[in-house]
Amino acid sequence: MKNLQDKKIVLGITGGIAAYKTPDLVRRLKEQGANVRVVMTQGAQAFITPLTLQAVSGNAVADSLLDTQAELAMGHIELAKWADLILITPATANTIAKIRSGLATDLLSTLCLASAAPIAIAPAMNQQMWHADATQANIRTLNKRGVAIFGPGKGEQACGDVGLGRMLEVHELVELTSQLFASNVQTSPRQALPTTLSGQHWVITAGPTREAIDPVRYISNHSSGKMGYAIAQAALNAGAQVSLISGPVTIEPPQGCQLINVTSAQEMHQQALSLTQNQHNNVTVFVACAAVADYRLENIAQQKIKKTDTSDTMQINLVKNPDIVADVAKLPNKPFVVGFAAETQEVAKYAQDKLIRKNLDLIAANDVAQQNQGFNSNQNALTVFSAHEQFNIALANKAQVAQQLVAIITQQNKPIKNKNHYNRET
Ligand code: C5P
């Protein structure tokens, strides 16, 4: 992850409890080669001292618009021009409202107006404040203007509430910041992030299914679950509510998702349909990333099947499993449906065929015959097809691939004006 090498980041810190995490953030950004200059609001200084941030960043901390000494060292216009990115963590509801309104009442809000650099914010606030109409309207407007919105995450809050509004963890913020500068994104970082998914409910299937033969044996597919879990994490990061229906895997689920563990294809089918059918769940996107077993045993033996000396072969009868993604795509009020196609040959042809046959909105194809990508690997490369378009996601770690896929899904689900920033082929 060397996307941050020599990048100049103005780190704005505002007055939220999560400000205590920012010294660690500064250190991690610097580890990646970034140059960091910290700007603090008055509120931030109630939670953490400028001296701490000065020590870790190696630069004087700016906190006042009208400080003659500071203006002599690096004036606010100079700082605005210096920045490759203005990253605001935590971003309070107050600062978000100021930026949206174009107020210039302190150094940080003034910089946001005075700089041509992209802006990224990591909102952090009480869940009620996050859900307030005013905050949501501010977020939507900022998002439309190209401001990248990192999170917030879901979970227990400092005030004791549980819900959306937690600042993302430091490693997630570093990863997202790095992705903003990723070379495989075609244009300016301002356009590279998915729009905020606040208010959306994504259901994602992941991992393999297991079809029992008897109490000790089963049939299954290769699948680590890493790709599906990375998509769940990317959707959570963009603010969606996420239900993750997972077959048996050995990796940890992302914090803040609703995890539904299943074993067989029939169980996965039942959970997926009951979630997507119920209008109250308001499922907006269904991503079928699971490697579902196509067949199951007609009859599962109740006791362990014994080896016999009389025959060298054994017969088992298989019956077809239900096609989960195709059944979700048949629902009268179907969500936006995304399938996967893991192929070993003629990837594009088979993927496009599945798109049509299963009535999908998008299909993400990967060539599992290629080494270093696909199942069990930490990396992947995808070609995503809609009925009329094709998008290429270059080989990268699964977190980066997932973030780009979430961005494509979001654009395609609710088209926005500028769709040209992916490597699109029509
Ligand atoms: O037909 P095939 O298994 O190749 O299709 C792959 C896509 O369909 C994947 O998105 C997979 O998760 C989904 N699928 C499913 N239920 C099945 C088989 C596949 O949802 N029974």
Residues whose N, C-alpha, C, O or C-beta is under 5 A from the ligand:
A	BS01	C5P	A288 C289 A290 A291 V292 A293 N321 P322 D323 I324 V325 G339 F340 A341
